Amino acid sequence: MSDQCLLVLITPPALEEALVDFLLEQEGFSGFSLLHIDGSPAHGALTLAEQVTGRKHQVMFQVHAGCADTRELVAQLHEAFRGAGLHYWITPLIEAGPLP
């Protein structure tokens, strides 16, 4: 069992570039993955178009790092993006790494 975690961060599309810049400035992280997703309308008001489709366009970031580092990153995100509508979760990883 490793001390590695996966931080998943869901954000409104308008914050995509700001979060990319923020994550690139962080030391101790080797990178992140970014996906454009559609999510359920449970997190916030929907536009008329979103009401019709029943889903909201969002951006998902995934950051793989040590568990303590991911918690520290969440604390920094809280300070930098307070009230911006971000949602996150941290999941422990049983195993992770490159395949030789």
KABELLIN-V223747 format. One record per helix or strand. SS is the DSSP state (hx for helix, st for strand). FROM is the first residue (numbers start at 1). TO is the last residue. If there is no record, write none. Layout:
ss->{SS SS}
from->{FROM FROM}
to->{TO TO}
This chain:
ss->{st hx st hx st hx st}
from->{4 13 33 48 56 67 87}
to->{12 25 39 53 66 80 93}
